[in-house]
């Protein structure tokens, strides 16, 4: 039996030159289209919709919802969700919530998932220490899982998941003007904006009563036992007023050191129109 040798010389390529030229034109057109979509999407947001997360831009859910309205994106949560599941590792048992949704735009549908666990950096830890289950507000875990699903689905559908600060600056949003979350820094930092979330919790220890106030501004979650600062936080949240918060990570979390209520004119009008739930 002999081996047949197939000569390749003279065989026409599978893709012709004209096909390649057409593919190149389509690619260039798609590249320009993606660029325009990215710029239009960013222009629907403002600096309070973004957070500097350890040096990278992170889009918050209220910003994603603005973008979704522009492009006519709709979504629904899939049957059977949210799901609560439990896993185990060397640190013990922990739970996490998963949301799954169908996102639709112009007849195209995709599925997206969002999760958040009991060990979330914001809600499940105090510095490097894990909080006990009784110390965690499970509604925060559920809400963040839903938020992660929404942001994931909207940005995937539009192809705008990997934003850079250079992209945002094209639409006038600068890194130093957004809220910042730096899990590594222990320096005093400031963040300006509306109080997106606020709550308080009271108790007693060694015969002394205490109240801790928690607020989130620009994606930064901070806490204080100072009643005067807590009163300012309640006033700002109740009246939907922007604040300037000074905080420092003490190794257990972000300690709110001072809070200043800003005049309405200190922030753009559209910024002060976002977020408005009552402080609880």
MOBELFEN-V557047 format. One record per residue. N is the residue number from 0. OMEGA is omega in degrees with one decimal (none if undefined). BURIAL is + if it has 16 or more other ideal C-beta (glycine too) atoms within 10 Angstrom, else -. D_CENTER is the distance of its C-alpha to the mean C-alpha in Angstrom with 2 decimals. Layout:
N,OMEGA,BURIAL,D_CENTER  N,OMEGA,BURIAL,D_CENTER
This chain:
0,-178.7,-,66.43  1,177.9,-,65.10  2,176.6,-,61.62  3,178.2,-,60.90  4,-179.1,-,59.49  5,178.9,-,57.36  6,178.8,-,57.54  7,-177.5,-,54.28  8,175.7,-,56.10  9,179.2,-,56.19  10,-179.2,-,53.49  11,177.0,-,51.19  12,-179.4,-,47.46  13,179.3,-,45.30  14,-178.5,-,43.23  15,179.5,-,45.41  16,179.9,-,44.87  17,177.2,-,44.40  18,179.3,-,41.68  19,179.3,-,39.89  20,178.2,-,40.24  21,178.9,-,38.83  22,179.0,-,35.84  23,179.2,-,35.27  24,178.8,-,35.36  25,179.8,-,32.88  26,179.6,-,30.50  27,178.5,-,30.88  28,179.0,-,30.34  29,178.5,-,27.16  30,179.0,-,25.88  31,178.9,-,26.60  32,178.5,-,25.03  33,178.9,-,21.74  34,-179.5,-,21.87  35,178.2,-,22.54  36,-178.9,+,19.78  37,-179.2,+,17.22  38,178.4,-,18.78  39,-179.6,-,19.08  40,-178.4,+,15.48  41,-178.1,+,14.37  42,176.2,-,17.20  43,-176.3,+,15.86  44,172.1,+,13.12  45,-171.6,+,13.86  46,179.8,+,12.93  47,179.4,+,11.26  48,-177.6,+,8.59  49,176.6,+,7.52  50,174.2,+,7.27  51,-175.9,+,9.84  52,-178.0,+,8.84  53,175.2,-,12.45  54,-179.5,-,13.50  55,-179.9,-,11.04  56,178.3,+,8.89  57,-179.2,+,5.11  58,177.6,+,4.71  59,-172.8,+,3.74  60,-178.6,+,6.13  61,175.0,+,9.07  62,178.4,+,9.03  63,179.8,+,8.99  64,176.1,+,11.74  65,179.4,+,13.69  66,-179.5,+,13.85  67,179.8,+,14.94  68,-179.1,-,17.68  69,-174.3,-,19.05  70,176.8,-,19.56  71,179.5,-,20.71  72,175.4,+,18.26  73,179.8,-,18.86  74,175.5,+,17.91  75,177.3,-,19.26  76,-177.8,-,18.66  77,179.0,+,21.31  78,178.6,-,24.27  79,-179.5,-,24.17  80,5.9,+,20.48  81,177.4,+,18.73  82,172.7,-,20.54  83,-179.9,-,20.98  84,-178.2,-,22.38  85,175.7,-,23.82  86,178.7,-,24.30  87,172.3,-,26.47  88,-176.4,-,26.62  89,178.8,-,28.62  90,178.3,-,26.77  91,-177.4,-,27.54  92,175.7,-,26.06  93,-179.2,+,22.50  94,172.1,-,20.73  95,178.6,+,17.54  96,178.3,+,16.43  97,171.3,+,15.88  98,175.2,+,15.21  99,-177.5,+,16.80  100,173.3,+,17.00  101,-178.0,-,19.16  102,-174.2,+,17.87  103,175.2,-,20.73  104,175.9,+,21.54  105,178.6,-,25.15  106,177.9,-,26.57  107,-178.7,-,24.22  108,173.8,-,22.35  109,174.2,-,19.95  110,178.3,-,18.53  111,-177.7,+,15.02  112,173.3,-,14.03  113,-179.4,+,11.22  114,171.5,+,12.23  115,-174.8,+,11.95  116,176.6,+,15.08  117,-178.4,+,17.31  118,178.7,+,16.72  119,-175.9,+,13.03  120,-179.2,-,12.89  121,-168.5,+,11.90  122,-173.5,+,14.02  123,-177.0,+,16.58  124,170.7,+,17.93  125,-170.2,-,20.04  126,178.4,-,20.14  127,-176.5,-,21.32  128,176.4,-,22.87  129,176.0,+,21.66  130,173.6,-,21.96  131,-177.5,-,24.44  132,-178.8,-,23.50  133,-178.9,-,25.18  134,-173.7,-,22.95  135,173.8,+,19.68  136,-173.7,-,18.67  137,179.1,-,18.10  138,176.2,-,16.63  139,179.1,+,13.46  140,-179.7,+,13.36  141,-177.8,-,14.16  142,-179.2,+,11.68  143,176.6,+,8.66  144,178.3,+,10.52  145,178.6,+,10.96  146,-179.9,+,7.44  147,177.4,+,6.85  148,-178.2,+,10.20  149,-179.4,+,9.75  150,179.9,+,7.15  151,-177.6,+,9.40  152,-177.9,+,12.49  153,-177.5,+,12.17  154,177.1,+,11.39  155,-178.0,-,14.03  156,-178.7,+,16.49  157,-179.3,+,16.47  158,-177.3,-,16.39  159,-175.6,+,13.71  160,-173.1,-,11.49  161,178.9,-,12.85  162,174.2,+,12.44  163,177.4,-,14.29  164,176.6,+,15.01  165,176.4,-,18.34  166,-176.8,+,16.94  167,-179.1,+,15.16  168,175.8,-,18.38  169,179.1,-,20.36  170,174.5,-,18.85  171,179.4,-,19.37  172,-175.1,+,15.99  173,-175.7,-,16.83  174,-175.7,+,15.06  175,-179.7,-,17.19  176,-178.8,-,16.36  177,172.2,+,12.66  178,-177.4,+,11.48  179,174.3,+,11.70  180,179.7,+,11.10  181,-176.0,-,14.05  182,-177.7,-,15.06  183,-173.9,-,18.36  184,174.5,-,19.57  185,177.8,-,22.01  186,175.8,-,22.92  187,-178.2,-,22.64  188,177.7,+,19.64  189,175.8,+,18.83  190,-176.5,+,15.97  191,178.0,+,16.79  192,177.6,+,15.50  193,176.0,+,15.69  194,-176.8,+,15.38  195,178.9,+,12.59  196,177.5,+,14.03  197,176.0,+,17.46  198,179.4,-,20.00  199,-179.6,+,23.12  200,-176.9,-,25.24  201,178.0,-,28.92  202,-179.6,-,31.45  203,179.4,-,34.57  204,-179.7,-,35.50  205,177.8,-,39.03  206,-180.0,-,40.16  207,179.1,-,37.60  208,179.0,-,35.07  209,173.9,-,31.50  210,176.4,-,28.35  211,-179.7,-,24.88  212,179.8,+,22.39  213,175.9,+,18.61  214,174.6,+,16.26  215,178.4,+,12.67  216,178.7,+,12.61  217,179.4,+,10.09  218,-179.9,+,7.67  219,178.3,+,10.96  220,-175.9,+,12.86  221,-179.0,+,16.62  222,175.9,+,19.92  223,173.9,+,23.51  224,-177.8,-,26.91  225,-177.2,+,28.32  226,180.0,-,29.49  227,177.5,-,29.88  228,178.2,+,26.26  229,178.9,+,25.28  230,177.0,-,27.53  231,179.7,+,25.92  232,179.4,+,22.43  233,178.6,+,23.93  234,-178.3,-,25.69  235,-178.5,+,22.69  236,-178.5,+,20.54  237,-176.9,-,23.58  238,176.6,-,24.45  239,-178.2,+,21.00  240,177.7,+,21.84  241,-178.3,+,19.75  242,170.4,+,20.20  243,-177.3,-,20.46  244,175.2,+,19.59  245,-175.4,-,21.14  246,178.6,+,20.14  247,177.2,-,21.11  248,-177.8,+,20.20  249,-178.9,-,23.48  250,177.8,-,22.82  251,-178.3,-,21.95  252,-179.9,+,18.80  253,179.5,+,18.03  254,178.8,+,21.21  255,-175.0,+,21.20  256,177.7,+,24.36  257,-179.4,-,24.73  258,179.3,+,23.37  259,175.5,-,24.72  260,-177.5,-,24.51  261,174.9,+,24.50  262,-179.4,-,26.61  263,-176.3,-,25.19  264,-177.6,-,26.16  265,177.7,-,24.05  266,178.1,+,20.96  267,-176.7,-,21.06  268,-177.9,-,22.07  269,178.4,-,19.13  270,-176.8,+,16.78  271,178.6,+,18.88  272,-178.1,-,18.90  273,175.0,+,15.32  274,-179.0,+,14.79  275,-179.9,-,18.10  276,-179.8,-,18.49  277,177.5,-,21.39  278,-179.9,+,21.10  279,none,-,22.38
